[in-house]
Amino acid sequence: MTAAAVRIVPAAGAADERWLSLRCALWPDAPADDHARGMADAFARRHFVRLALDGSGRALGFVEASLRTDYVNGTDSSPVGFLEGLYVESAFRRRGFARALVAAATEWAAAEGCAEFASDAGVENIAAHAVHRALGFAEVERVVYFHKSLE
């Protein structure tokens, strides 16, 4: 199956079980209840959420994007379209689905008045770095966060 055979459609709402399942696969350390709250928040904030569906309606992947008006590292404008999450089931990777999902998100961001589209990935997430580069993103900086307890 190729990206041309897949439909990119909006999630069916904050309770879309297909979206929840894909979110749990992308971020497995968070419980489903946390994902459900995050999904409700994404819908309330009018985030861009799309699913990649095969001919039978099975969700193979998803994209979440937002408009950020706070400072986004490496950008010069506001608002900035921001890739919050991107996931494609492992059996369907390297077929153009991620590219189609991100293209839909970038078109949305441009229509919302954004001149830039950004994303982030953990320093250790080498696979995500490669996907970002393959999708046309350029690395702009690396940041290491520090913490000090005040107790």
Secondary structure in CASP SS format (residue, H / E / C, confidence):
PFRMAT SS
TARGET T0000
AUTHOR 0000-0000-0000
METHOD secondary structure of the structure
MODEL  1
M C 1.00
T C 1.00
A H 1.00
A H 1.00
A H 1.00
V C 1.00
R E 1.00
I E 1.00
V E 1.00
P E 1.00
A C 1.00
A C 1.00
G C 1.00
A C 1.00
A C 1.00
D C 1.00
E H 1.00
R H 1.00
W H 1.00
L H 1.00
S H 1.00
L H 1.00
R H 1.00
C H 1.00
A H 1.00
L H 1.00
W C 1.00
P C 1.00
D C 1.00
A C 1.00
P C 1.00
A H 1.00
D H 1.00
D H 1.00
H H 1.00
A H 1.00
R H 1.00
G H 1.00
M H 1.00
A H 1.00
D H 1.00
A H 1.00
F H 1.00
A H 1.00
R C 1.00
R C 1.00
H C 1.00
F E 1.00
V E 1.00
R E 1.00
L E 1.00
A E 1.00
L E 1.00
D C 1.00
G C 1.00
S C 1.00
G C 1.00
R C 1.00
A E 1.00
L E 1.00
G E 1.00
F E 1.00
V E 1.00
E E 1.00
A E 1.00
S E 1.00
L E 1.00
R E 1.00
T C 1.00
D C 1.00
Y C 1.00
V C 1.00
N C 1.00
G C 1.00
T C 1.00
D C 1.00
S C 1.00
S C 1.00
P C 1.00
V E 1.00
G E 1.00
F E 1.00
L E 1.00
E E 1.00
G E 1.00
L E 1.00
Y E 1.00
V E 1.00
E C 1.00
S H 1.00
A H 1.00
F H 1.00
R C 1.00
R C 1.00
R C 1.00
G C 1.00
F H 1.00
A H 1.00
R H 1.00
A H 1.00
L H 1.00
V H 1.00
A H 1.00
A H 1.00
A H 1.00
T H 1.00
E H 1.00
W H 1.00
A H 1.00
A H 1.00
A H 1.00
E C 1.00
G C 1.00
C C 1.00
A C 1.00
E C 1.00
F E 1.00
A E 1.00
S C 1.00
D C 1.00
A C 1.00
G C 1.00
V C 1.00
E C 1.00
N C 1.00
I H 1.00
A H 1.00
A H 1.00
H H 1.00
A H 1.00
V H 1.00
H H 1.00
R H 1.00
A H 1.00
L C 1.00
G C 1.00
F C 1.00
A C 1.00
E C 1.00
V C 1.00
E C 1.00
R C 1.00
V C 1.00
V C 1.00
Y C 1.00
F C 1.00
H C 1.00
K C 1.00
S C 1.00
L C 1.00
E C 1.00
END
